[in-house]
Amino acid sequence: MKYLLIGAYCMICILTACNHSNINTVNVDENGVIKLKIDPMSFHDDLFSDLIEDVYFIQLETSTESRLGEIGKIEIKGDKIFIQDRSLHEIKIFNIDGKYLGKISNRHRGPGGYNDISCFSVSKNGELIEIHDSRGFKFRTYNLNNEFVEDSSIDYMVSDFMKLENDKKVVYSGYLPSFNMDGFPNSSRLLFANKSGVYQSAFDFVYSESNRIREIVGGFRNLSYYGDTIVLGAEYADFNIYHIFEDSIKKKYQIDFGDEFMPPININSSEEEIENYLNLDQRHEFAKIFRVLESSQHLFVEYAVKKRMCFFLLDKTNGEVYNLQSSFDPSRRVDISVPVTIWNDTFVGILNAEYFKMVFESRKEQGIDPPSILSEIDRKIDENCNPVLSFIKFK
């Protein structure tokens, strides 16, 4: 069920906005790369609501079949919402109003079955769901009726992947080894694959089994869609954001956190150099990027610095950058989760039902009246219900 809340004034968020005048700057170099200089230690707390144009909420249906456990990746294609349930190794499917439609559930079911779902991606028309079975070392494709369609193998470990057109996909391997090479020699962070296997690679490196580089880079999901373009988010040792096309990659953004910027490291460094690098990070708690989402008008980057979760928002139309930090302000009337995916140029977050109820009750105890639409949601859910999705439009 959908609930609409228009106007930033009505909205409260777990984010607070930050200074954007002299602290954060945007420049474009001769190659068209947008350079963002961010001061992650300067924050204001009174601007975020001014950035919001509108927000609406979707309550996901709760039933025995649709109940979600630990949530992983979320993709929205057309009028369907696909959510990875890590606990049950399933993909739950809802329509855009939150009504439960079905699921991909073929674990340990003979031919066409899978061992687990490490990640997944959905075709552009929303009709085919491709999962990566990390134990079976295969990609397996199913239709909306949970029927097996086809599979293909890949000799690389997979952290995340996104589907392209014409049965192609971009695979993020991170800093993990390939399986078909003796002694862990050359590997690649990014792969282009089709049904026949990998046909192109990028960001190659030499993998060492004793090398601890994977402890500080890679391993998390940092691919997202921007229209038909795939965005590769910045990594710990590479603070660049890339646009990925069917057969090419373009560096689009470069991020500089100033004094909180972890100096890049050669991924082929010695074990001793890696150890010193890890110790440096533990002492200084440098900035680390975890998620990148992009719309036609905005770039949203989630990062951590000095044990705090932070975010910055770039308005691509005017070059203004707003640096945000996670905070809980009990005086505010609504809490909205940090975006985790994007759909139709709208940022989408997910609110745990138990947390939603807790915050709602806290507001009432303080005499703060939440908007009526949230009161309606509160009446219809309990702490055991499926989450609520928030759809956020920035100005």
Secondary structure as GFF3:
##gff-version 3
##sequence-region A 1 395
A	DSSP	beta_strand	2	6	.	.	.	ID=ss1
A	DSSP	three_ten_helix	8	10	.	.	.	ID=ss2
A	DSSP	beta_strand	15	16	.	.	.	ID=ss3
A	DSSP	beta_strand	25	28	.	.	.	ID=ss4
A	DSSP	beta_strand	34	37	.	.	.	ID=ss5
A	DSSP	three_ten_helix	48	51	.	.	.	ID=ss6
A	DSSP	beta_strand	52	59	.	.	.	ID=ss7
A	DSSP	beta_strand	71	77	.	.	.	ID=ss8
A	DSSP	beta_strand	80	85	.	.	.	ID=ss9
A	DSSP	beta_strand	90	95	.	.	.	ID=ss10
A	DSSP	beta_strand	100	104	.	.	.	ID=ss11
A	DSSP	beta_strand	119	122	.	.	.	ID=ss12
A	DSSP	beta_strand	128	133	.	.	.	ID=ss13
A	DSSP	beta_strand	138	143	.	.	.	ID=ss14
A	DSSP	beta_strand	148	153	.	.	.	ID=ss15
A	DSSP	beta_strand	160	163	.	.	.	ID=ss16
A	DSSP	beta_strand	169	172	.	.	.	ID=ss17
A	DSSP	beta_strand	186	194	.	.	.	ID=ss18
A	DSSP	beta_strand	197	206	.	.	.	ID=ss19
A	DSSP	three_ten_helix	212	215	.	.	.	ID=ss20
A	DSSP	beta_strand	223	226	.	.	.	ID=ss21
A	DSSP	beta_strand	229	232	.	.	.	ID=ss22
A	DSSP	beta_strand	240	244	.	.	.	ID=ss23
A	DSSP	beta_strand	249	256	.	.	.	ID=ss24
A	DSSP	three_ten_helix	258	260	.	.	.	ID=ss25
A	DSSP	alpha_helix	271	284	.	.	.	ID=ss26
A	DSSP	beta_strand	288	294	.	.	.	ID=ss27
A	DSSP	beta_strand	298	305	.	.	.	ID=ss28
A	DSSP	beta_strand	308	315	.	.	.	ID=ss29
A	DSSP	beta_strand	321	326	.	.	.	ID=ss30
A	DSSP	beta_strand	339	343	.	.	.	ID=ss31
A	DSSP	beta_strand	346	351	.	.	.	ID=ss32
A	DSSP	alpha_helix	353	365	.	.	.	ID=ss33
A	DSSP	alpha_helix	372	380	.	.	.	ID=ss34
A	DSSP	beta_strand	388	394	.	.	.	ID=ss35
###
